[in-house]
């Protein structure tokens, strides 16, 4: 039973049924008790009225003898001789018990009230079965209105449940009418307090989804733009290779083509790494990783590039430093920081990479001797495909964007500052 409306309706109807049964039962018992007390009062009053009069008038005797009257009047002398009975009966109480009493005669129970005078004993009796039937009929008549009221209350409950859940149906209908391109916020005016948080959460989700789609569209557009240049260059270099007239020109064209292919491969690899580290990407399994070992391998991958540029890479990562993360993504982060430091450092300079742990905070720090980044641009360089106008080094503008994205995936922060080596210091601080 997944319908909220059905559950609410059944719950209210069950509560209504229980309340009706309890009220009906209490009313039935109360009316039954009151009716019994009224019948006892009638017996007492009839017996007391006969006690105060000397003779039973003929008219009164005929009234008592009416077969439709369920009361039986008996009178005895003081010595026990029966001198009057209102009507014949196959089994009447043969003796009187003063006051109210239940007397059983020949399998039938009588409710009696007897009173004595100096000269006679008067008893008024009524079959208990008749009393109970009359009392039950009176009690049922008092409960009968509940039987007619219950269906009306059920309809009212159904209407109230439908009215209460109408805002939810309106929200559902509004969402159902939308297509994949409609991400406008849902209206919140006039919503109940219980529904408003749900709609607010949906609006926040739609807003985040819109931002994510905008980011993806921008990423695809920028990626297409960035891929167009190296692919065009590859096409031109291939044409130059086809037109080469001698071995020297052919070798130069092959070298340029290989360089263009390397650049295109690096761009594609960075695009894939950035896509994998996006907030909307499937989460990678996190596990304890030795950050020192990951950085050591990333620096080893950057050594050939450093050697080709005459740059020395010095690694300070003697002690193991454990972080909770995804090993491949952390390797991409470290390799991008190391590659950037090597690419922007002048020939003959040094790049320092440190892995340490201060006050329980794992830290990765990369220093270079390059031109650095002005403080006013240190936030913008994390944007995708952003390259400073003064940069002479050809790049994709994705390295630091990948670093920040991977760091965010691991709950880490990235900060840029001036380096003691004269260039830029990049610091990544992980959680404790």
C-alpha positions in Angstrom: 0.0 0.0 0.0 2.1 2.9 -1.3 -0.6 5.4 -1.7 -0.3 8.2 0.9 -3.9 9.2 0.2 -5.2 5.6 0.7 -3.2 5.2 3.9 -4.5 8.5 5.3 -8.0 7.6 4.3 -7.8 4.1 5.8 -6.2 5.4 9.0 -8.9 8.1 9.4 -11.7 5.6 8.6 -10.2 3.1 11.1 -10.1 5.8 13.8 -13.6 6.8 13.0 -14.8 3.2 13.2 -13.1 2.6 16.5 -14.5 5.8 17.9 -18.0 4.9 16.7 -17.8 1.5 18.2 -16.5 2.8 21.6 -19.2 5.6 21.6 -21.9 3.1 20.6 -20.8 0.6 23.2 -20.7 3.1 26.0 -24.0 4.6 24.9 -25.6 1.2 24.7 -24.5 0.2 28.2 -25.5 3.5 29.7 -29.0 3.5 28.1 -29.4 -0.2 29.1 -28.5 0.7 32.7 -30.8 3.7 32.8 -33.7 1.7 31.3 -33.3 -1.0 33.9 -33.3 1.6 36.6 -36.4 3.2 35.1 -38.2 -0.2 35.1 -37.3 -0.8 38.7 -38.6 2.7 39.6 -41.9 1.8 37.9 -42.2 -1.5 39.9 -41.6 0.4 43.1 -44.0 3.2 42.4 -46.8 0.8 41.4 -46.3 -1.3 44.5 -46.2 1.7 46.8 -49.4 3.1 45.2 -51.3 -0.1 45.9 -50.0 -0.1 49.5 -51.6 3.2 50.2 -55.1 2.3 49.0 -57.5 -0.1 50.8 -59.2 -1.8 47.9 -58.4 -2.2 44.2 -61.1 -0.5 42.2 -62.7 -2.5 39.5 -61.4 -0.2 36.7 -57.9 -0.5 38.1 -58.3 -4.3 38.4 -59.4 -4.5 34.7 -56.4 -2.4 33.7 -54.0 -4.7 35.6 -55.6 -7.7 34.0 -54.8 -6.5 30.4 -52.9 -9.2 28.6 -50.7 -6.6 26.9 -49.5 -5.3 30.2 -46.3 -7.1 31.2 -46.7 -6.3 34.9 -48.3 -8.9 37.3 -49.7 -7.7 40.6 -50.1 -10.2 43.5 -51.5 -9.5 47.0 -51.3 -11.8 50.0 -52.6 -11.6 53.5 -50.2 -11.4 56.4 -50.6 -15.1 57.0 -49.6 -15.9 53.3 -53.1 -16.4 51.7 -53.3 -15.1 48.1 -56.2 -12.7 47.9 -55.5 -11.1 44.5 -53.7 -11.7 41.2 -54.0 -9.2 38.4 -54.2 -12.0 35.8 -53.7 -15.7 35.5 -50.2 -17.0 34.8 -48.8 -20.5 34.5 -45.9 -19.8 36.8 -46.0 -16.8 39.2 -43.8 -16.2 42.2 -45.4 -18.0 45.1 -43.8 -15.8 47.8 -42.7 -12.3 48.2 -39.2 -11.0 48.9 -39.4 -7.5 50.3 -37.8 -4.8 48.1 -36.2 -5.4 44.7 -35.4 -9.1 43.9 -34.9 -11.5 41.1 -37.1 -14.6 41.6 -36.8 -17.7 39.3 -39.9 -19.7 38.8 -40.2 -22.7 36.4 -37.2 -21.7 34.4 -38.3 -18.0 34.1 -36.7 -15.1 36.0 -39.0 -12.4 37.4 -38.0 -8.9 38.6 -40.1 -8.2 41.6 -40.7 -5.4 44.1 -42.6 -6.3 47.3 -43.9 -4.1 50.1 -45.7 -5.1 53.3 -48.4 -3.3 55.3 -49.9 -4.4 58.6 -52.7 -6.2 56.8 -51.2 -7.5 53.5 -48.2 -8.0 51.3 -48.2 -6.4 47.8 -45.8 -7.6 45.0 -45.4 -6.3 41.5 -43.5 -8.6 39.2 -42.2 -8.3 35.6 -40.5 -11.0 33.5 -36.8 -10.3 33.3 -36.7 -11.3 29.6 -39.3 -8.7 28.7 -37.4 -6.0 30.6 -34.1 -6.9 28.8 -35.8 -6.9 25.4 -37.4 -3.5 26.1 -34.1 -2.1 27.5 -32.1 -3.5 24.5 -34.6 -1.9 22.0 -34.3 1.4 23.8 -30.5 1.2 23.8 -30.4 0.3 20.1 -32.7 3.2 19.2 -30.2 5.5 20.9 -27.3 4.0 19.0 -29.1 3.9 15.6 -28.1 7.5 14.7 -24.5 6.5 14.8 -25.1 3.9 12.1 -26.6 6.5 9.8 -23.9 9.1 10.7 -21.0 6.8 10.0 -21.3 6.8 6.2 -21.7 10.6 6.2 -18.5 10.9 8.4 -16.7 8.5 6.0 -17.5 10.8 3.0 -16.4 13.8 5.0 -13.1 12.0 5.9 -12.6 11.1 2.2 -13.2 14.7 1.2 -10.9 16.1 3.8 -8.1 13.6 2.8 -8.5 14.6 -0.9 -8.5 18.3 0.0 -5.4 17.9 2.3 -3.4 16.1 -0.4 -4.4 18.4 -3.2 -1.2 20.5 -3.0 0.9 17.3 -3.5 -1.2 16.4 -6.5 -0.7 19.9 -7.9 3.1 19.7 -7.4 3.2 16.3 -9.0 1.1 17.5 -12.0 3.4 20.5 -12.4 6.5 18.3 -12.4 4.8 15.8 -14.8 4.1 18.5 -17.3 7.7 19.5 -17.6 10.2 18.2 -20.1 14.0 17.7 -19.9 14.6 21.4 -20.9 12.2 22.9 -18.3 14.2 23.5 -15.1 12.4 26.6 -13.9 11.6 26.7 -10.1 8.2 25.3 -9.0 5.8 27.8 -7.5 5.8 27.9 -3.7 3.0 30.4 -3.1 0.1 29.1 -0.9 1.7 25.8 -0.2 1.2 24.1 3.3 4.1 24.1 5.7 4.4 20.3 5.2 4.7 20.5 1.4 6.8 23.7 1.2 10.1 22.0 2.3 9.6 19.3 -0.4 9.1 21.9 -3.1 12.0 24.0 -1.8 14.2 20.9 -2.0 13.0 20.2 -5.5 13.7 23.8 -6.6 17.2 23.5 -5.1 17.7 20.2 -7.0 16.5 21.8 -10.3 18.9 24.7 -9.7 21.8 22.4 -9.2 20.8 20.3 -12.2 20.6 23.4 -14.3 24.0 24.6 -13.1 25.4 21.1 -13.8 23.9 21.1 -17.3 25.3 24.6 -18.0 28.7 23.4 -16.8 28.5 20.3 -19.1 27.5 22.4 -22.1 30.3 24.8 -21.4 32.7 21.9 -21.0 31.6 20.3 -24.3 31.8 23.6 -26.1 35.2 24.4 -24.7 36.5 20.9 -25.4 35.3 21.0 -29.0 37.0 24.4 -29.4 40.2 23.2 -27.9 40.3 20.0 -29.9 39.7 21.9 -33.2 43.1 23.6 -33.1 45.3 20.5 -32.5 43.3 18.5 -35.0 43.6 21.2 -37.6 47.3 21.4 -36.9 47.6 17.6 -37.3 45.9 17.9 -40.7 48.2 20.6 -41.8 51.3 18.7 -40.6 50.1 15.6 -42.5 49.8 17.7 -45.7 53.3 19.1 -45.1 54.5 15.5 -44.7 52.9 14.5 -48.0 54.4 17.5 -49.8 57.9 17.0 -48.4 60.4 16.9 -51.3 63.5 15.5 -49.5 64.4 13.4 -46.5 65.2 16.4 -44.3 61.9 18.1 -45.0 60.2 14.7 -44.4 62.0 14.2 -41.1 61.0 17.7 -40.0 57.4 17.2 -40.9 57.3 13.8 -39.1 58.8 15.4 -36.0 56.2 18.2 -36.1 53.4 15.6 -36.6 54.6 13.5 -33.7 54.7 16.7 -31.5 51.2 17.5 -32.6 50.0 14.0 -31.8 51.6 14.2 -28.4 49.8 17.4 -27.7 46.5 16.1 -28.9 46.9 12.9 -26.8 47.8 15.0 -23.7 44.7 17.2 -24.3 42.4 14.2 -24.6 43.9 12.6 -21.5 43.4 15.8 -19.5 39.8 16.0 -20.8 39.1 12.5 -19.7 40.7 13.1 -16.3 38.7 16.2 -15.8 35.5 14.4 -16.8 36.2 11.6 -14.3 36.7 14.1 -11.5 33.6 16.1 -12.2 31.0 16.4 -9.3 28.4 14.5 -11.4 30.8 11.6 -12.3 30.3 8.2 -10.6 32.0 8.2 -7.2 35.3 6.3 -7.1 35.9 3.9 -4.2 37.9 5.6 -1.4 40.6 3.6 0.5 43.7 4.4 2.6 46.5 5.4 0.2 50.2 6.2 0.8 50.4 9.7 -0.6 54.2 9.6 -0.6 54.2 6.6 -2.8 51.7 8.0 -5.2 53.6 11.3 -5.5 56.9 9.4 -5.9 55.5 7.6 -8.9 54.0 10.8 -10.4 57.4 12.5 -10.1 59.0 9.6 -11.8 56.6 10.0 -14.7 57.7 13.6 -15.0 61.4 13.0 -14.9 61.8 12.5 -18.7 60.2 15.8 -19.4 62.4 17.5 -16.7 65.6 15.9 -18.2 64.7 17.1 -21.6 64.4 20.6 -20.3 67.5 20.4 -18.1 65.5 20.8 -14.9 66.2 19.0 -11.6 63.3 17.6 -9.7 63.9 17.1 -6.0 61.4 14.9 -4.0 61.0 15.1 -0.2 58.8 12.2 0.7 60.7 9.9 3.1 57.9 9.0 5.6 54.6 7.4 4.6 51.6 9.7 4.7 48.2 8.1 4.6 45.2 9.7 3.1 41.7 8.3 2.3 41.3 8.6 -1.5 41.4 7.1 -5.0 44.9 6.2 -6.1 44.6 6.9 -9.8 42.9 10.3 -9.2 45.6 11.3 -6.7 48.3 10.3 -9.2 46.7 12.6 -11.8 46.7 15.5 -9.3 50.3 15.0 -8.4 51.5 14.5 -12.0 49.7 17.7 -13.2 51.3 19.8 -10.5 54.7 18.3 -11.2 54.3 18.7 -15.0 53.2 22.3 -14.7 56.1 23.1 -12.4 58.6 21.6 -15.0 57.0 23.2 -18.0 57.0 26.7 -16.6 60.5 26.6 -15.0 63.5 27.9 -16.9 66.3 25.6 -18.0 68.8 24.7 -15.3 66.4 25.5 -12.5 65.0 23.2 -9.7 61.6 21.9 -8.8 60.9 20.8 -5.2 58.1 18.4 -4.3 57.3 17.8 -0.7 54.9 15.4 1.0 54.5 16.0 4.8 52.1 15.8 7.6 51.7 18.7 10.1 49.3 18.4 13.0 47.6 15.4 11.4 47.0 17.2 8.1 48.6 15.5 5.0 50.1 18.1 2.7 51.5 18.1 -0.9 53.6 21.1 -1.8 55.3 21.9 -5.2 57.7 24.8 -5.7 59.1 26.0 -9.0 61.3 28.8 -10.2 59.1 29.9 -13.1 57.4 33.3 -13.7 54.8 32.6 -11.0 51.2 33.9 -11.2 50.1 37.4 -10.0 47.8 37.3 -7.0 45.0 38.9 -9.0 44.9 35.9 -11.4 45.5 33.0 -8.9 41.8 32.2 -8.7 41.1 32.4 -12.5 43.8 30.0 -13.4 41.7 27.2 -11.9 39.1 27.8 -14.7 39.0 25.4 -17.6 41.0 26.3 -20.6 42.2 29.5 -19.0 45.7 30.5 -20.1 47.5 33.7 -19.1 48.3 36.0 -22.0 51.9 36.2 -20.9 52.4 32.5 -21.0 54.9 31.4 -23.6 54.5 27.7 -22.8 51.9 26.0 -25.0 49.3 24.3 -22.8 45.7 23.3 -22.6 44.7 25.3 -19.6 43.3 22.2 -17.9 46.1 21.3 -15.5 45.0 23.4 -12.5 41.3 22.8 -13.2 42.0 19.0 -12.9 44.0 19.6 -9.7 41.2 21.5 -8.0 38.5 19.1 -9.2 40.4 16.0 -7.9 41.2 17.9 -4.6 37.5 18.7 -4.2 36.6 15.0 -4.7 38.9 14.2 -1.8 37.8 17.0 0.5 41.1 18.8 0.0 42.0 22.5 -0.6 44.4 24.0 -3.2 46.3 27.2 -2.5 48.7 29.2 -4.7 51.4 31.4 -3.3 54.9 32.8 -4.0 57.7 30.2 -3.8 61.1 30.7 -2.1 62.6 29.4 -5.4 61.2 32.5 -7.1 58.2 31.0 -8.9 54.9 29.5 -7.7 54.1 27.4 -4.7 51.1 25.0 -5.0 49.9 23.5 -1.8 47.2 20.8 -1.4 46.0 20.2 2.1 43.9 17.0 2.8 41.5 16.4 5.6 42.8 14.9 8.9 
